[in-house]
Structure formats: structure tokens, C-alpha cells
Amino acid sequence: MSAGTAIATSEAYDRCERITRAQAANFYYGIRLLPRERRRAMCAAYAFARRIDDIGDGGLPREQKLSLLERSAAQLAELERSGAAPVADPVLVALADAHRRFSLPAGALGELIEGVRMDVEGVSYERFEDLVLYCRRVAGAIGRVCLAIFAERGGGGQCELEPGHIERLADDLGVALQLTNILRDVREDAENGRVYLPAEDLRRFGVATGAEGGRAPGRDQADGEDGGAAAMALTARRLSLLAAEQGGSLAELMRFEAERAQQWFDRGLALVPLLDRRSAACVSAMAGIYHRLLERIEADPAAALRARASLSGREKLLVALRSIAGRGA
């Protein structure tokens, strides 16, 4: 297909669904339980989020990543303002259609871009509250998009009754999911020079020294950027070495953070009974898979440091079946 050739909306959705099925097995186990129109809209949102994540995680130079994020933010703003999307871009064509059909909340996916920008700029986290801001941006924003799709006219859910309360629950569940991702990937992130665990907790458990402080999001870091990057690199190397030992203080820290994440799950899962049956099954399946991962990490942090925690296809299927039966996450 040439750069200027328009792509049909149905084909654009098909592309997004293939992206989601191939790259987001945990997510897809949940959304496959939705009616077709809502499932396709969720795939469009995921495909856009995947594009933004790939920019942040890719091997391009920092300035090029920031330029691509800025371009994506401008395209998203235009899509939200006018409904216009590049006609040859299947992800944006599908997202524009989903935006028209479901009135996706303006700014939500923009928050995701800001969260990934934090990754690219090398922001680290002094306090747990700083990390929560990042989690809300990269995961809570997606939760708010999901709520708009779940609240489809005639869907039978209760999303329109208490929007503020329900949005807070979606944010809490998003934080729980992202914290689980962070704990699952501690070793891999450290080997790639990234640290998400709060610096105050790293020091508390003796994983980092007092000189390896985090940098709170949003601060002016012009004078201390080089020092902050050096501190993060040092902490990442230390985490990588400790992860190789598969126990000790890092395992204790991971169990501590897993207990925190469990509290966010406890609050966020109160969202499930407020949704219509099929949306509830979708959320319960997705959350259930991550909840089991978290329980596995909490029970044996050393094993999670040896190898990336995951569930088998059979385990995921059992979670999905329990969700369909209404037996919760």
C-alpha cells in the first residue's frame, strides 16, 4: 500500500485486532469476551498504545524518540479535535472511528504519551506517590478509554450513574496492573538501565545507597540531569546484580511492593460489579490474569527474578472461563 492510499475502516480494525492478538495475549484474553464493536474499539486503542510504547522501548536516539512522541501527540490532538486521521494509517483510522462511535475521553491517550515521555527522559521515582503518577498516566488513562467503550448505549452497565467514582476505580485498577508489570520486569528493566522501584524503598531495603536518589516527575532537572542519569545507571547495575542472586534484600523489597499492589487490586476490582455482564467478564479476565501473576511474584520473588513470571495458556483460559461464569478475578 502506498503512503497516500486510503485504507478502509474495516481493514484498519482488522489490522489493529491482529496487532492486539499477536502482542497482547493477556489483554486479548479479556477483550475477546466483548461484543464485536466494543472489541474492535478496544483493539484500536491498544494498537495506538502499543505504538507509543514501542517508541519508548525502541533503540532510537532519545531526541528522535521525543520527536516521534511529539508527532503522535499532534496527530492525536487533531483526531480528537476534528476526527481527522491520516488515511493510510490503519491504527489512526480505526482509532478515529472508535472515537466517533464511543466518545473516547479527550486527553486520556495523551496522558499515555506523557507517561512514555517520562521513560524516554529517564525520570526516576523518589517516592511511591511519584510512581503512582506514572502508573496513572500509562495504565489509568487506558482504563478511562475502556470505560467509555464499556458505556456503549444499550450496554446495560451502570457507568453513567457514578462516573467520577467509576473512573477512580478504573484508575486504581490501572495502577495495580502497572505495578504488577513493573514487578514482573524488575530484572529485565534493570538490565536495560531502567529502574521503576521508588528510591526511598530501595534505600529502606538496602538495595541502593543514599546517593542514588530518584527524581520526582515534573521537577526542573536541567542542572542535575547528568547526575540523575548516572545515579539511575548505578542503581540499575546494582539491581541487575542483586537480581542475579535471586533473593536477599531485593526479594524482600519485591514482596513489599507486591503487598502494596494487592491493595490497589482490592480497591480497583470493586469496578467489576458496576459493569454490564460482558464488560465485567472482560475486566475480570484481564485483571484476573495479572492478579495471579502478582500472587505468584509475592509468593516467590526469587523465582520471579530468575525468569519472567507468566501464566500458561491453560491458566489464562481458566481465568477467562471463571470470568464468564461470574466468579470474579
C-alpha positions as CSV (number, residue, x, y, z in Angstrom):
1,M,0.0,0.0,0.0
2,S,1.4,3.4,-0.9
3,A,1.8,6.2,1.6
4,G,-1.2,8.1,0.3
5,T,-3.6,5.2,-0.3
6,A,-6.7,5.3,1.9
7,I,-7.4,2.3,4.0
8,A,-11.0,1.1,4.6
9,T,-12.2,1.3,8.2
10,S,-12.9,-2.4,8.4
11,E,-9.4,-3.3,7.2
12,A,-8.0,-0.8,9.7
13,Y,-9.8,-2.5,12.5
14,D,-8.6,-5.9,11.3
15,R,-5.0,-4.7,11.4
16,C,-5.5,-3.5,15.0
17,E,-7.0,-6.7,16.0
18,R,-4.1,-8.7,14.6
19,I,-1.7,-6.4,16.4
20,T,-3.5,-7.0,19.7
21,R,-3.8,-10.7,19.3
22,A,-0.1,-11.0,18.4
23,Q,1.4,-8.7,21.0
24,A,-1.0,-8.6,24.0
25,A,-2.0,-12.1,24.9
26,N,-3.1,-11.1,28.4
27,F,-5.2,-8.2,27.2
28,Y,-6.7,-10.1,24.3
29,Y,-8.0,-12.9,26.6
30,G,-10.2,-10.3,28.2
31,I,-11.4,-8.3,25.3
32,R,-12.3,-11.3,23.2
33,L,-15.3,-11.6,25.6
34,L,-16.8,-8.3,24.4
35,P,-19.3,-7.8,21.6
36,R,-17.6,-7.2,18.2
37,E,-17.9,-3.4,18.0
38,R,-16.5,-2.9,21.5
39,R,-13.8,-5.5,21.0
40,R,-12.7,-3.7,17.8
41,A,-12.6,-0.3,19.5
42,M,-10.5,-1.8,22.3
43,C,-8.1,-3.2,19.7
44,A,-7.8,0.2,18.1
45,A,-6.9,1.8,21.5
46,Y,-4.5,-1.0,22.3
47,A,-2.7,-0.7,18.9
48,F,-2.2,3.0,19.4
49,A,-0.9,2.4,22.9
50,R,1.4,-0.3,21.6
51,R,2.8,2.1,19.0
52,I,3.6,4.7,21.7
53,D,5.2,2.0,24.0
54,D,7.3,0.8,21.1
55,I,8.7,4.3,20.6
56,G,9.7,4.5,24.2
57,D,11.2,1.0,24.3
58,G,12.9,1.1,20.9
59,G,16.5,1.6,20.1
60,L,16.3,5.1,18.5
61,P,18.2,8.0,19.9
62,R,16.5,10.0,22.7
63,E,15.8,13.1,20.6
64,Q,14.3,11.0,17.8
65,K,12.0,9.2,20.3
66,L,10.9,12.6,21.7
67,S,10.2,13.8,18.2
68,L,8.1,10.8,17.4
69,L,6.1,11.2,20.6
70,E,5.5,14.9,19.8
71,R,4.3,13.9,16.3
72,S,2.0,11.2,17.7
73,A,0.6,13.8,20.3
74,A,-0.1,16.2,17.5
75,Q,-1.9,13.5,15.4
76,L,-3.9,12.5,18.4
77,A,-4.9,16.1,19.2
78,E,-6.1,16.6,15.7
79,L,-8.0,13.4,15.7
80,E,-9.7,14.4,19.0
81,R,-10.5,17.9,17.7
82,S,-11.8,17.1,14.2
83,G,-12.0,13.4,13.8
84,A,-9.3,13.6,11.0
85,A,-6.7,10.9,10.7
86,P,-4.0,10.1,8.1
87,V,-6.0,8.0,5.6
88,A,-3.2,5.4,5.1
89,D,-2.5,4.8,8.8
90,P,-4.7,1.8,9.9
91,V,-4.2,2.5,13.6
92,L,-5.3,6.1,13.5
93,V,-8.1,5.4,11.0
94,A,-9.5,2.7,13.4
95,L,-8.9,5.0,16.4
96,A,-10.7,7.9,14.8
97,D,-13.8,5.7,14.1
98,A,-13.7,4.3,17.7
99,H,-13.5,7.9,18.9
100,R,-16.6,8.9,16.9
101,R,-18.6,5.8,18.0
102,F,-17.7,5.8,21.7
103,S,-16.8,9.4,22.5
104,L,-13.4,8.4,23.9
105,P,-12.3,10.8,26.6
106,A,-10.2,13.7,25.2
107,G,-6.7,13.7,26.7
108,A,-6.6,10.2,28.1
109,L,-4.4,8.7,25.4
110,G,-2.4,12.0,25.6
111,E,-1.6,11.1,29.2
112,L,-0.2,7.8,28.0
113,I,2.2,9.7,25.7
114,E,3.3,11.8,28.6
115,G,4.0,8.7,30.6
116,V,6.1,7.3,27.9
117,R,7.9,10.6,27.6
118,M,8.8,10.2,31.3
119,D,10.5,6.9,30.3
120,V,12.4,8.5,27.4
121,E,13.6,11.4,29.6
122,G,14.8,9.0,32.2
123,V,12.6,10.1,35.1
124,S,13.1,8.1,38.2
125,Y,10.9,8.0,41.3
126,E,11.9,9.1,44.7
127,R,8.6,8.3,46.4
128,F,5.9,5.7,45.8
129,E,3.5,8.6,45.1
130,D,5.7,9.7,42.2
131,L,5.5,6.2,40.8
132,V,1.7,6.2,41.1
133,L,1.6,9.3,38.9
134,Y,3.5,7.4,36.2
135,C,1.2,4.4,36.6
136,R,-1.9,6.5,36.3
137,R,-0.6,8.0,33.1
138,V,0.4,4.8,31.3
139,A,-2.3,2.5,32.6
140,G,-5.1,4.5,34.3
141,A,-5.6,6.5,31.1
142,I,-6.2,3.3,29.2
143,G,-8.7,2.4,31.9
144,R,-10.7,5.6,31.2
145,V,-10.8,4.8,27.5
146,C,-12.1,1.3,28.3
147,L,-14.9,2.8,30.4
148,A,-16.1,4.9,27.5
149,I,-16.2,1.8,25.3
150,F,-18.0,-0.2,28.1
151,A,-20.6,2.5,28.4
152,E,-21.9,1.9,24.9
153,R,-25.6,2.9,24.6
154,G,-27.7,0.0,25.5
155,G,-24.9,-1.9,27.1
156,G,-26.8,-2.3,30.3
157,G,-24.0,-1.2,32.6
158,Q,-24.0,1.4,35.3
159,C,-21.1,3.5,34.1
160,E,-23.3,6.6,33.6
161,L,-24.6,6.6,37.2
162,E,-21.4,7.4,39.1
163,P,-18.8,8.5,36.5
164,G,-16.4,10.1,39.0
165,H,-16.4,7.1,41.3
166,I,-16.1,4.6,38.5
167,E,-13.2,6.5,36.9
168,R,-11.4,6.4,40.2
169,L,-11.8,2.6,40.4
170,A,-10.6,2.2,36.8
171,D,-7.5,4.3,37.8
172,D,-6.9,2.2,40.8
173,L,-7.1,-1.0,38.8
174,G,-4.8,0.5,36.2
175,V,-2.2,1.3,38.9
176,A,-2.5,-2.3,40.1
177,L,-1.9,-3.7,36.7
178,Q,1.1,-1.4,36.0
179,L,2.7,-2.2,39.4
180,T,2.4,-5.9,38.5
181,N,4.1,-5.2,35.2
182,I,6.9,-3.4,37.0
183,L,7.5,-6.2,39.4
184,R,7.4,-8.8,36.7
185,D,10.0,-6.9,34.7
186,V,12.4,-5.8,37.5
187,R,15.3,-7.8,36.2
188,E,14.8,-7.1,32.6
189,D,14.3,-3.4,33.2
190,A,17.5,-3.2,35.3
191,E,19.5,-5.0,32.6
192,N,18.2,-2.3,30.2
193,G,19.2,0.5,32.6
194,R,15.7,1.3,33.9
195,V,14.5,1.5,37.5
196,Y,10.9,2.0,38.5
197,L,11.0,1.0,42.1
198,P,10.9,4.1,44.4
199,A,14.3,5.3,45.6
200,E,13.1,5.6,49.2
201,D,12.2,1.9,49.2
202,L,15.4,0.9,47.5
203,R,17.3,2.7,50.3
204,R,15.0,1.3,53.0
205,F,15.7,-2.3,52.0
206,G,19.4,-1.6,51.5
207,V,19.2,-2.1,47.7
208,A,20.5,1.4,46.9
209,T,22.7,3.9,48.8
210,G,21.7,7.4,49.9
211,A,23.5,8.9,46.9
212,E,21.2,7.1,44.5
213,G,18.0,9.2,45.0
214,G,15.2,9.3,42.5
215,R,13.9,12.4,40.7
216,A,10.3,13.4,41.2
217,P,8.3,13.8,37.9
218,G,7.8,17.3,36.8
219,R,10.8,18.8,38.5
220,D,13.2,21.1,36.6
221,Q,16.2,18.8,36.2
222,A,18.4,20.8,33.9
223,D,21.2,21.1,36.4
224,G,21.0,17.6,37.7
225,E,20.1,15.6,34.7
226,D,23.6,14.0,34.1
227,G,23.8,13.2,37.8
228,G,20.4,11.7,37.8
229,A,21.2,9.5,34.8
230,A,24.4,8.4,36.5
231,A,22.5,7.5,39.7
232,M,19.9,5.6,37.8
233,A,22.6,3.7,35.9
234,L,24.3,2.8,39.1
235,T,21.1,1.6,40.7
236,A,20.2,-0.4,37.6
237,R,23.6,-2.1,37.7
238,R,23.1,-2.9,41.4
239,L,19.6,-4.2,40.8
240,S,20.8,-6.4,38.0
241,L,23.5,-7.9,40.2
242,L,21.1,-8.5,43.0
243,A,18.5,-10.0,40.6
244,A,21.2,-12.5,39.5
245,E,21.4,-13.6,43.2
246,Q,17.7,-14.2,43.2
247,G,16.9,-13.4,46.8
248,G,18.0,-11.3,49.7
249,S,17.1,-7.7,50.1
250,L,15.7,-7.3,46.5
251,A,13.3,-10.3,47.0
252,E,12.1,-8.7,50.3
253,L,11.6,-5.4,48.5
254,M,9.6,-7.1,45.8
255,R,7.3,-8.8,48.3
256,F,6.8,-5.4,50.0
257,E,5.8,-3.8,46.7
258,A,3.6,-6.7,45.8
259,E,1.7,-6.3,49.0
260,R,1.1,-2.6,48.0
261,A,-0.1,-3.6,44.6
262,Q,-2.5,-6.0,46.2
263,Q,-4.2,-3.1,48.0
264,W,-4.7,-1.4,44.6
265,F,-6.2,-4.5,43.3
266,D,-8.5,-4.7,46.3
267,R,-9.9,-1.3,45.5
268,G,-9.9,-1.5,41.7
269,L,-11.7,-4.8,41.5
270,A,-14.7,-3.0,43.0
271,L,-15.3,-1.8,39.4
272,V,-16.3,-5.2,38.2
273,P,-19.9,-5.5,39.6
274,L,-20.6,-1.9,38.4
275,L,-20.3,-3.0,34.7
276,D,-22.6,-4.9,32.4
277,R,-22.1,-8.7,32.3
278,R,-19.8,-8.9,29.2
279,S,-17.7,-5.8,30.2
280,A,-17.4,-7.2,33.7
281,A,-16.2,-10.6,32.3
282,C,-13.7,-8.7,30.2
283,V,-12.3,-6.7,33.1
284,S,-12.4,-9.7,35.4
285,A,-10.4,-11.8,32.9
286,M,-7.7,-9.2,32.3
287,A,-7.4,-8.3,35.9
288,G,-7.5,-12.0,37.0
289,I,-4.5,-12.9,34.8
290,Y,-2.4,-10.0,36.3
291,H,-3.7,-10.7,39.8
292,R,-2.5,-14.3,39.6
293,L,0.9,-13.1,38.3
294,L,1.1,-10.8,41.3
295,E,0.3,-13.6,43.7
296,R,3.0,-15.7,42.1
297,I,5.5,-12.9,42.5
298,E,4.6,-12.3,46.1
299,A,4.7,-16.0,47.0
300,D,8.2,-16.5,45.4
301,P,10.1,-13.3,44.4
302,A,13.3,-15.3,43.8
303,A,11.6,-17.3,41.1
304,A,10.3,-14.0,39.5
305,L,13.9,-12.8,39.5
306,R,15.1,-16.0,37.8
307,A,12.6,-15.8,35.0
308,R,9.8,-13.5,33.9
309,A,6.7,-14.6,35.6
310,S,3.9,-15.7,33.3
311,L,0.8,-17.9,33.1
312,S,0.3,-20.8,30.7
313,G,-2.4,-20.7,28.1
314,R,-4.4,-23.2,30.1
315,E,-4.2,-21.0,33.2
316,K,-5.3,-17.9,31.2
317,L,-8.2,-19.9,29.8
318,L,-9.3,-21.0,33.2
319,V,-9.3,-17.4,34.4
320,A,-11.4,-16.4,31.3
321,L,-13.9,-19.2,32.0
322,R,-14.2,-18.1,35.6
323,S,-14.9,-14.6,34.4
324,I,-17.6,-15.7,32.0
325,A,-19.2,-17.6,34.9
326,G,-19.1,-14.5,37.0
327,R,-16.8,-16.0,39.6
328,G,-14.5,-13.0,39.7
329,A,-10.8,-12.3,39.2
